[in-house]
Amino acid sequence: MNMRTDIAIRALFAFAFGVGLLSCNNSRDYKNNSRATGWDINSDEGGFQYNNDYKEQETAPGLVFIEGGTFTMGRVQDDPMHDWNNSPTQQHVQSFYMDETEVTNKMYLEYLDWLKRVAPPSDERYSDVYEGALPDTLVWRNRLGFNETMVNNYLRHPAYGEYPVVGVSWIQAVEFSDWRTQRVNEAKLINEGYLAEGAQYKAGPGETFNSDTYIYNPENVYGGNTELSQGEEVQDRLEDTNEEGNPVKKVYPGRESGLVSPEYRLPTEAEWEYAALGLAGIRNYNSYRGRKKYPWDGQYTRSGDVKRQGDQLANFKQGAGDYGGIAGWSDDGADITAEIKSYEPNDHGLYDMAGNVAEWVADVYRPIVDDEFNDFNYYRGNVYTKNAINEDGSVKILGADEVVYDTLANGKLVARNLPGEIAQVPVTEDDTYMRTNFTESDQRNFRDGDKSSTRYYQPFQDATEPSKRMYNSPTYNATQPSDTTGAAPQRGYDTGTRTTLISDEVRVYKGGSWRDRAYWLDPAQRRYFPQDMATDYIGFRNAMSRVGSKSKTENKTARN
């Protein structure tokens, strides 16, 4: 090889090495410019604005992180009741967050106080909003029992402030969850300077903050009151834009900012059961395969720990006429509900996932979990809606005089949408045309209860009448009078032959309560109750979906 050839090879090698370095550098240099176009991102001159500093989802108030995974949902052990409604299936749930405790009386009273302020009962426009959110304190009454102390005191007396709220229907629990979402996002935007300081206390009747409204039409939150909707951060940007004459920057943070959290909601049945089992620290094959009987390790309800040996691990009914045990050492510490965190948490850090109160979950009840159709984030209860759109193409925001009510089967009114929220309408056939993943707005009875599922099904026979439905539960009807004379709602129900209480309006509740025997403490157990009724032994806790990675940063570091 001559010298000239050697120099050429060296030059070519150096060039290739330099190009490689340049490529490596460029592959890491897309934080502030576009990988697609090369344009600047977050430029002072305007253009695309994006939160490049976002790390991961912040844990919202009251929640703990639950890393998702696979588990055996349902009861693997013997089924002496022969319910056959919790047959074991293998399921996978995504990572999510869940309340470490049940929602307490104090938390719910904060909700009622807010409603009384922004929708005062004295205002005719909102006269039914507050009443529709009130828990039913009469659930404590018993024909042959003296429980008036709880009727009068359990919800509001500070002695019960940190006790789980009861007397709340599934519908009321859903409305509380939505309220909580709005208040957490409102506080976050106030702290970041996008909303006026103290806006949450200054908003008057009909002036409510809503996260979706803020994303789609931020100028119209708080009923268009700019003194509340424009904090210092917004005002500074608007002033800079006007003075310098630059193109208008993005003033209001959208979903791409990462500031708006996902909604608080009721957990799905799969999420609740997965969280209750507390499989985070499990290295035992039998536990993983569904043979873990309680949220704690072991087959008994009393502690085997040397320091706490014999202590009850949950609040439940121990026998006939025995709601807590003999007073003293062997007592479980409660006769009705117990204060939150009275017992040890499970491996996820969740308290009272067995005992104290049973808990509402999001799912519509069916005896069979259809894992053949879906085994990922299983949930029955989807009712898809979309934003209502005005003629000019803008979203329809409910005005100060607009409240959307649902009339429950018992005639009670519950506010479904408050002023300031975006009106929702069902998904139509035009929206589902040529879709394969869903075809209707209401998917609650998909593959279960429709004509092709019933044993009466024939291709050319109408099987829609009540006697031909698979789940032909009684239908209760209630209508509100059209006048304003204070007349009582008209109530009634059909009297045809009925063979079941199951319908699209009954919801699953999980976990044992202070009224239940130990049999119901098993997380796999499931029962159902009408969504518009309440009891003295069913409460609830909230969950929140996780966006982004499956694991939190510290979990990834620990694995590595």
C-alpha positions as CSV (number, residue, x, y, z in Angstrom):
1,M,0.0,0.0,0.0
2,N,1.5,3.3,-1.1
3,M,1.5,6.5,1.0
4,R,-1.2,8.2,-1.1
5,T,-3.5,5.3,-0.5
6,D,-2.8,5.2,3.2
7,I,-3.6,8.9,3.5
8,A,-6.9,8.5,1.6
9,I,-8.0,5.6,3.8
10,R,-7.1,7.6,6.9
11,A,-9.0,10.6,5.7
12,L,-12.0,8.5,4.8
13,F,-11.9,6.9,8.3
14,A,-11.7,10.3,10.0
15,F,-14.6,11.6,7.9
16,A,-16.8,8.6,8.8
17,F,-15.9,8.9,12.4
18,G,-16.7,12.6,12.4
19,V,-20.1,12.0,10.7
20,G,-20.8,9.3,13.3
21,L,-20.1,11.8,16.1
22,L,-22.3,14.4,14.4
23,S,-25.1,11.8,14.1
24,C,-24.8,10.9,17.7
25,N,-24.8,14.5,18.8
26,N,-27.8,15.3,16.5
27,S,-29.7,12.3,17.9
28,R,-29.5,13.9,21.3
29,D,-30.1,17.5,20.3
30,Y,-33.9,17.6,19.8
31,K,-35.0,19.1,23.1
32,N,-35.4,22.6,21.8
33,N,-36.0,21.9,18.1
34,S,-38.2,19.6,16.1
35,R,-37.1,16.1,15.1
36,A,-39.6,16.4,12.3
37,T,-38.8,19.8,10.8
38,G,-35.8,21.3,12.6
39,W,-37.9,24.3,13.7
40,D,-37.4,25.8,17.1
41,I,-39.7,24.6,19.9
42,N,-40.8,27.0,22.6
43,S,-39.4,29.9,20.6
44,D,-39.9,33.5,21.9
45,E,-41.1,34.4,18.5
46,G,-44.1,32.0,18.8
47,G,-44.7,28.6,17.2
48,F,-45.1,25.2,18.8
49,Q,-45.1,25.2,22.6
50,Y,-44.3,22.0,24.4
51,N,-43.2,21.1,28.0
52,N,-39.8,19.5,27.3
53,D,-39.0,19.5,31.1
54,Y,-41.8,17.1,32.0
55,K,-40.4,14.1,34.0
56,E,-43.3,12.0,35.0
57,Q,-46.8,12.2,36.5
58,E,-47.0,13.8,39.9
59,T,-48.8,11.8,42.5
60,A,-52.0,13.8,43.2
61,P,-53.3,14.5,46.7
62,G,-54.4,11.4,48.7
63,L,-53.2,8.8,46.2
64,V,-50.5,6.2,46.2
65,F,-48.9,4.6,43.1
66,I,-49.8,1.1,42.2
67,E,-47.6,-0.5,39.6
68,G,-49.6,-2.6,37.2
69,G,-49.2,-6.2,36.1
70,T,-50.9,-9.5,35.7
71,F,-52.8,-11.4,38.3
72,T,-55.5,-14.0,38.8
73,M,-58.8,-12.1,39.2
74,G,-61.5,-14.2,41.0
75,R,-61.7,-16.8,43.6
76,V,-59.5,-19.9,43.2
77,Q,-60.4,-21.5,46.6
78,D,-63.5,-23.5,47.3
79,D,-66.8,-21.7,46.7
80,P,-69.2,-22.9,49.4
81,M,-71.8,-20.3,48.4
82,H,-71.8,-21.6,44.8
83,D,-72.2,-18.1,43.5
84,W,-70.2,-18.9,40.4
85,N,-69.9,-15.1,39.9
86,N,-66.2,-14.8,40.5
87,S,-64.6,-17.6,38.5
88,P,-60.8,-17.1,38.2
89,T,-59.5,-15.3,35.1
90,Q,-56.0,-14.1,34.2
91,Q,-56.1,-10.3,33.8
92,H,-53.6,-7.5,33.3
93,V,-54.1,-3.9,34.6
94,Q,-52.0,-0.8,33.8
95,S,-50.3,1.2,36.5
96,F,-52.6,3.6,38.3
97,Y,-53.0,5.5,41.5
98,M,-55.5,4.8,44.3
99,D,-56.6,6.6,47.5
100,E,-54.6,5.2,50.5
101,T,-57.9,5.4,52.5
102,E,-61.6,5.6,51.9
103,V,-63.1,9.0,51.3
104,T,-63.9,10.4,54.7
105,N,-66.8,12.4,56.2
106,K,-64.5,15.5,56.3
107,M,-63.5,15.1,52.7
108,Y,-67.2,14.9,51.7
109,L,-68.2,17.8,53.8
110,E,-65.6,19.9,52.0
111,Y,-67.5,19.0,48.8
112,L,-70.8,20.0,50.3
113,D,-69.4,23.3,51.5
114,W,-68.2,24.1,48.0
115,L,-71.6,23.2,46.5
116,K,-73.4,25.4,49.0
117,R,-71.1,28.3,48.0
118,V,-71.2,28.0,44.2
119,A,-74.7,26.6,43.9
120,P,-76.6,28.0,46.9
121,P,-79.9,26.3,47.7
122,S,-81.5,29.7,48.2
123,D,-80.9,30.4,44.5
124,E,-83.8,29.0,42.5
125,R,-81.5,28.1,39.6
126,Y,-79.6,25.7,41.9
127,S,-82.1,24.7,44.5
128,D,-81.8,21.0,43.9
129,V,-78.0,20.7,43.5
130,Y,-77.0,20.7,47.2
131,E,-79.8,18.4,48.2
132,G,-78.9,15.9,45.5
133,A,-75.4,15.6,46.8
134,L,-76.3,15.0,50.5
135,P,-75.6,11.5,51.8
136,D,-78.7,9.6,53.1
137,T,-78.2,9.6,56.8
138,L,-81.3,7.6,57.3
139,V,-79.5,4.5,56.2
140,W,-78.5,4.0,59.8
141,R,-82.0,3.4,61.0
142,N,-83.2,-0.1,61.8
143,R,-86.7,-1.2,62.7
144,L,-85.6,-3.0,65.8
145,G,-82.5,-1.0,66.6
146,F,-81.6,2.3,68.2
147,N,-79.2,4.1,65.9
148,E,-80.4,7.7,66.0
149,T,-77.0,8.8,67.3
150,M,-75.4,7.9,63.9
151,V,-78.4,9.4,62.0
152,N,-77.8,12.8,63.7
153,N,-74.0,12.8,64.1
154,Y,-72.1,10.4,61.9
155,L,-71.8,12.7,58.8
156,R,-71.1,16.1,60.5
157,H,-69.8,15.6,64.0
158,P,-66.0,16.0,64.2
159,A,-65.8,12.8,66.3
160,Y,-66.5,11.0,63.0
161,G,-64.5,13.4,60.7
162,E,-61.9,10.8,59.8
163,Y,-64.3,7.9,59.4
164,P,-65.4,6.7,55.9
165,V,-68.4,8.4,54.5
166,V,-71.5,6.2,54.0
167,G,-75.0,6.7,52.7
168,V,-73.5,7.8,49.4
169,S,-74.9,6.2,46.2
170,W,-72.7,5.2,43.3
171,I,-74.0,8.2,41.3
172,Q,-73.1,10.6,44.1
173,A,-69.6,9.0,44.4
174,V,-69.1,9.6,40.7
175,E,-70.1,13.3,41.1
176,F,-67.7,13.7,44.1
177,S,-64.9,12.3,42.0
178,D,-65.5,14.8,39.2
179,W,-65.6,17.7,41.7
180,R,-62.3,16.5,43.2
181,T,-60.7,16.5,39.7
182,Q,-61.7,20.1,39.1
183,R,-60.5,21.3,42.5
184,V,-57.0,19.6,42.2
185,N,-56.4,21.0,38.7
186,E,-57.7,24.4,39.8
187,A,-55.3,24.5,42.7
188,K,-52.4,23.5,40.5
189,L,-53.1,26.2,37.9
190,I,-53.4,28.8,40.7
191,N,-50.1,27.8,42.2
192,E,-48.5,28.1,38.7
193,G,-49.9,31.6,38.3
194,Y,-52.3,30.8,35.4
195,L,-55.4,31.4,37.5
196,A,-55.8,34.3,39.9
197,E,-54.6,33.8,43.4
198,G,-57.5,32.8,45.6
199,A,-59.8,32.2,42.6
200,Q,-61.3,29.1,44.2
201,Y,-62.7,31.2,47.0
202,K,-63.7,34.2,45.0
203,A,-65.9,32.3,42.4
204,G,-69.5,33.1,42.9
205,P,-72.7,31.3,41.9
206,G,-72.5,30.0,38.4
207,E,-68.8,30.7,38.2
208,T,-67.1,27.3,38.4
209,F,-63.8,26.0,37.1
210,N,-63.7,23.0,34.8
211,S,-60.6,21.3,33.5
212,D,-62.0,20.4,30.0
213,T,-63.4,23.9,29.6
214,Y,-60.0,25.4,30.4
215,I,-58.3,23.2,27.8
216,Y,-60.8,23.9,25.0
217,N,-61.9,27.5,25.9
218,P,-59.9,29.0,28.8
219,E,-61.4,32.4,28.4
220,N,-64.8,31.1,29.5
221,V,-63.8,29.4,32.8
222,Y,-65.4,31.1,35.8
223,G,-68.2,32.2,33.5
224,G,-65.8,34.4,31.5
225,N,-64.7,36.3,34.6
226,T,-61.1,37.3,33.5
227,E,-60.3,38.6,37.0
228,L,-60.3,34.9,38.1
229,S,-59.2,33.2,34.9
230,Q,-56.1,35.3,34.3
231,G,-53.4,35.0,36.9
232,E,-50.0,36.8,37.0
233,E,-48.4,34.3,34.6
234,V,-51.1,35.0,31.9
235,Q,-51.2,38.7,32.5
236,D,-47.4,39.0,32.2
237,R,-47.4,37.2,28.9
238,L,-50.2,39.2,27.5
239,E,-48.5,42.5,28.4
240,D,-45.2,41.4,26.9
241,T,-47.0,40.4,23.7
242,N,-48.8,43.7,23.4
243,E,-45.8,45.9,24.2
244,E,-43.3,44.2,22.0
245,G,-45.7,43.5,19.1
246,N,-44.5,39.9,18.8
247,P,-46.8,37.1,17.5
248,V,-49.2,35.9,20.2
249,K,-47.6,33.2,22.4
250,K,-49.5,30.3,23.9
251,V,-50.7,31.9,27.1
252,Y,-52.9,29.2,28.5
253,P,-51.4,25.7,29.2
254,G,-53.1,22.9,27.4
255,R,-52.9,19.2,28.0
256,E,-49.5,19.1,26.4
257,S,-48.2,21.2,29.3
258,G,-48.5,18.3,31.7
259,L,-50.1,20.6,34.3
260,V,-53.7,19.2,34.0
261,S,-54.0,15.9,35.8
262,P,-56.1,12.9,34.6
263,E,-59.4,12.7,36.4
264,Y,-60.2,11.2,39.8
265,R,-62.7,8.4,39.3
266,L,-63.9,5.2,40.8
267,P,-61.5,2.3,40.3
268,T,-62.5,-0.5,38.0
269,E,-63.3,-3.9,39.6
270,A,-60.0,-5.3,38.2
271,E,-58.0,-2.4,39.6
272,W,-59.6,-2.6,43.0
273,E,-59.1,-6.3,43.4
274,Y,-55.5,-6.1,42.1
275,A,-54.7,-3.3,44.6
276,A,-56.4,-5.0,47.5
277,L,-54.4,-8.2,47.0
278,G,-51.2,-6.2,47.5
279,L,-49.0,-8.4,45.3
280,A,-46.1,-5.8,45.2
281,G,-44.0,-7.8,47.7
282,I,-45.1,-11.3,46.7
283,R,-42.5,-13.8,45.7
284,N,-44.8,-16.8,46.4
285,Y,-46.2,-18.7,43.4
286,N,-49.5,-19.6,45.2
287,S,-50.2,-16.0,46.0
288,Y,-49.6,-14.9,42.5
289,R,-51.9,-17.6,41.2
290,G,-54.9,-16.3,43.2
291,R,-54.4,-18.2,46.4
292,K,-53.9,-15.1,48.5
293,K,-57.0,-15.0,50.7
294,Y,-56.7,-11.6,52.3
295,P,-54.9,-8.3,51.6
296,W,-52.4,-9.4,54.3
297,D,-50.4,-12.6,54.2
298,G,-51.8,-15.8,55.9
299,Q,-55.1,-17.5,56.2
300,Y,-56.4,-15.9,59.4
301,T,-57.9,-12.6,60.4
302,R,-55.7,-12.2,63.5
303,S,-52.0,-11.2,63.5
304,G,-49.3,-13.8,63.9
305,D,-46.6,-11.2,64.5
306,V,-44.9,-11.7,67.9
307,K,-45.5,-8.1,69.0
308,R,-49.1,-7.9,67.8
309,Q,-50.1,-11.6,68.1
310,G,-53.8,-12.1,68.3
311,D,-54.8,-8.5,67.2
312,Q,-57.5,-8.3,64.6
313,L,-56.3,-7.2,61.2
314,A,-59.6,-5.7,60.0
315,N,-63.0,-4.3,61.2
316,F,-65.7,-6.9,60.5
317,K,-68.5,-8.8,62.1
318,Q,-67.1,-11.7,64.0
319,G,-70.3,-13.6,64.7
320,A,-73.9,-13.3,65.6
321,G,-74.3,-10.3,67.8
322,D,-70.6,-9.8,67.8
323,Y,-69.4,-6.7,65.9
324,G,-66.1,-6.2,67.6
325,G,-65.3,-8.9,70.2
326,I,-65.2,-8.8,73.9
327,A,-64.2,-5.3,75.2
328,G,-60.5,-5.1,75.9
329,W,-57.5,-6.9,74.4
330,S,-59.4,-9.1,71.9
331,D,-61.7,-6.4,70.6
332,D,-61.1,-5.2,67.0
333,G,-61.5,-1.6,68.2
334,A,-64.8,-0.8,66.5
335,D,-68.5,-1.7,66.6
336,I,-69.6,0.3,63.5
337,T,-67.0,1.8,61.1
338,A,-63.5,2.6,62.4
339,E,-61.3,5.7,61.9
340,I,-59.1,5.4,58.8
341,K,-55.7,3.9,59.3
342,S,-56.8,2.0,62.4
343,Y,-55.2,-1.2,60.9
344,E,-52.0,-1.9,59.1
345,P,-51.9,-1.2,55.3
346,N,-51.3,-3.8,52.7
347,D,-48.1,-4.1,50.6
348,H,-49.2,-1.2,48.4
349,G,-49.7,1.1,51.4
350,L,-53.5,1.0,51.1
351,Y,-55.6,0.9,54.3
352,D,-58.9,-1.0,54.9
353,M,-59.0,-2.9,51.6
354,A,-60.8,-5.5,53.8
355,G,-63.3,-4.5,56.4
356,N,-64.5,-1.2,57.7
357,V,-66.8,-0.3,54.7
358,A,-67.3,-2.1,51.4
359,E,-66.5,0.1,48.4
360,W,-68.2,1.1,45.2
361,V,-66.3,0.3,42.0
362,A,-67.0,1.6,38.5
363,D,-68.3,-1.7,36.9
364,V,-71.8,-2.7,35.9
365,Y,-72.4,-6.1,37.5
366,R,-72.6,-9.2,35.4
367,P,-72.1,-12.7,36.8
368,I,-69.4,-13.5,34.3
369,V,-66.2,-11.6,33.5
370,D,-65.8,-11.9,29.8
371,D,-62.0,-12.5,29.6
372,E,-62.4,-14.2,26.3
373,F,-63.1,-10.9,24.7
374,N,-60.7,-8.7,26.8
375,D,-58.1,-9.4,29.4
376,F,-56.4,-6.0,29.5
377,N,-57.8,-3.2,31.8
378,Y,-61.1,-5.1,32.0
379,Y,-64.1,-2.9,32.6
380,R,-67.9,-3.2,31.9
381,G,-69.7,0.1,32.0
382,N,-68.4,2.2,29.1
383,V,-70.9,4.9,27.9
384,Y,-69.1,7.0,25.3
385,T,-70.0,10.7,24.8
386,K,-68.5,13.6,23.0
387,N,-68.5,17.4,23.4
388,A,-71.6,19.2,22.2
389,I,-70.6,21.6,19.4
390,N,-72.3,25.0,18.6
391,E,-73.1,26.1,15.1
392,D,-70.0,28.2,14.9
393,G,-67.8,25.1,15.7
394,S,-67.1,26.1,19.3
395,V,-67.8,23.7,22.2
396,K,-71.0,24.3,24.1
397,I,-70.4,25.5,27.6
398,L,-73.3,25.4,30.0
399,G,-74.3,28.9,31.2
400,A,-74.9,30.2,34.7
401,D,-78.6,29.3,34.4
402,E,-78.0,25.8,33.0
403,V,-77.8,22.7,35.3
404,V,-78.3,19.2,33.8
405,Y,-80.1,16.9,36.3
406,D,-80.7,13.2,36.3
407,T,-84.0,12.0,37.9
408,L,-83.2,8.8,39.8
409,A,-85.6,5.9,40.1
410,N,-86.7,7.1,43.6
411,G,-87.6,10.6,42.1
412,K,-84.5,12.3,43.6
413,L,-82.7,14.8,41.4
414,V,-78.9,14.7,41.1
415,A,-76.9,17.3,39.2
416,R,-75.0,15.7,36.3
417,N,-73.5,18.9,34.9
418,L,-73.0,22.3,36.5
419,P,-72.5,25.7,34.9
420,G,-69.1,26.1,33.3
421,E,-68.9,22.5,32.1
422,I,-68.9,21.4,28.5
423,A,-72.3,19.8,27.5
424,Q,-72.0,16.1,26.5
425,V,-74.0,14.2,23.9
426,P,-74.0,10.5,22.9
427,V,-71.7,9.2,20.2
428,T,-73.7,8.7,17.0
429,E,-73.5,6.2,14.1
430,D,-71.6,8.8,12.1
431,D,-68.9,8.7,14.7
432,T,-68.7,4.9,14.8
433,Y,-69.0,4.3,11.0
434,M,-66.4,1.7,9.9
435,R,-65.0,1.3,13.4
436,T,-64.2,-2.1,14.6
437,N,-63.4,-1.4,18.3
438,F,-66.9,0.0,19.2
439,T,-70.1,0.6,17.5
440,E,-72.5,2.3,20.0
441,S,-72.5,5.0,22.6
442,D,-73.7,2.7,25.4
443,Q,-71.6,-0.5,25.7
444,R,-72.7,-1.6,29.2
445,N,-74.5,-4.8,27.9
446,F,-72.0,-5.6,25.2
447,R,-72.0,-9.4,24.6
448,D,-74.3,-9.9,27.6
449,G,-78.0,-9.1,27.6
450,D,-78.5,-8.1,24.0
451,K,-80.7,-10.1,21.7
452,S,-78.0,-12.4,20.5
453,S,-77.0,-13.3,24.1
454,T,-80.4,-14.3,25.4
455,R,-81.7,-17.8,25.3
456,Y,-84.8,-16.6,23.6
457,Y,-82.9,-15.3,20.6
458,Q,-84.1,-16.2,17.2
459,P,-82.9,-14.3,14.1
460,F,-86.4,-13.1,13.0
461,Q,-88.0,-12.6,16.4
462,D,-88.1,-9.4,18.4
463,A,-86.6,-10.2,21.8
464,T,-86.6,-6.7,23.3
465,E,-89.7,-6.9,25.5
466,P,-89.0,-7.4,29.2
467,S,-90.0,-11.0,29.3
468,K,-87.5,-11.9,26.6
469,R,-84.5,-10.1,28.0
470,M,-81.7,-12.0,29.6
471,Y,-81.6,-9.6,32.6
472,N,-85.3,-8.6,33.1
473,S,-85.0,-6.7,36.4
474,P,-87.9,-4.5,37.6
475,T,-88.0,-1.1,35.9
476,Y,-88.6,1.8,38.3
477,N,-89.8,5.0,36.8
478,A,-89.9,8.5,38.2
479,T,-90.8,11.8,36.6
480,Q,-90.5,15.3,37.9
481,P,-93.7,17.5,37.6
482,S,-93.3,20.2,35.0
483,D,-94.8,22.9,37.2
484,T,-93.1,24.7,40.1
485,T,-95.8,24.1,42.8
486,G,-93.6,21.7,44.7
487,A,-95.6,18.6,43.7
488,A,-94.0,15.3,44.5
489,P,-92.5,13.3,41.6
490,Q,-94.6,10.6,40.0
491,R,-93.2,7.1,40.8
492,G,-93.9,3.6,39.7
493,Y,-92.6,0.4,38.4
494,D,-93.6,-2.4,36.1
495,T,-95.2,-5.5,37.6
496,G,-94.4,-8.1,35.0
497,T,-92.7,-11.4,35.7
498,R,-89.2,-10.9,36.9
499,T,-86.5,-13.4,37.4
500,T,-83.4,-11.2,38.3
501,L,-82.4,-8.0,39.9
502,I,-79.5,-7.5,37.5
503,S,-79.7,-4.6,35.0
504,D,-77.4,-1.9,33.5
505,E,-78.1,0.2,36.6
506,V,-76.6,-2.1,39.2
507,R,-72.9,-1.7,40.2
508,V,-70.3,-3.9,41.7
509,Y,-69.1,-3.3,45.3
510,K,-66.1,-5.0,46.7
511,G,-64.6,-5.8,50.1
512,G,-66.2,-6.7,53.4
513,S,-67.6,-4.2,55.8
514,W,-68.2,-3.8,59.5
515,R,-71.5,-5.6,58.9
516,D,-70.0,-8.6,57.1
517,R,-68.5,-11.9,58.2
518,A,-64.9,-12.8,57.4
519,Y,-66.0,-14.6,54.2
520,W,-66.5,-11.3,52.5
521,L,-63.0,-9.9,53.3
522,D,-61.6,-11.9,50.4
523,P,-60.8,-9.3,47.6
524,A,-62.2,-11.8,45.0
525,Q,-65.7,-11.6,46.5
526,R,-68.1,-9.4,44.5
527,R,-71.7,-8.2,45.1
528,Y,-74.0,-5.7,43.5
529,F,-76.4,-2.9,44.5
530,P,-78.5,-0.4,42.6
531,Q,-76.4,2.6,41.6
532,D,-78.9,5.2,42.9
533,M,-79.3,3.6,46.4
534,A,-77.1,3.8,49.4
535,T,-76.4,1.9,52.6
536,D,-74.6,2.3,56.0
537,Y,-71.9,-0.1,55.0
538,I,-70.8,1.0,51.4
539,G,-68.3,3.8,51.0
540,F,-65.8,4.4,48.2
541,R,-62.3,5.6,47.4
542,N,-60.9,7.2,44.2
543,A,-58.4,6.1,41.6
544,M,-56.5,7.9,38.9
545,S,-55.0,6.5,35.7
546,R,-51.2,6.8,35.2
547,V,-50.0,8.4,32.0
548,G,-46.6,7.6,30.6
549,S,-44.3,4.8,31.8
550,K,-45.4,1.7,33.7
551,S,-43.0,2.3,36.5
552,K,-42.0,5.4,38.5
553,T,-38.5,6.7,38.3
554,E,-37.4,5.4,41.7
555,N,-38.8,1.9,40.8
556,K,-36.7,1.9,37.6
557,T,-33.6,2.9,39.5
558,A,-34.1,0.2,42.0
559,R,-34.4,-2.5,39.3
560,N,-31.3,-1.2,37.5
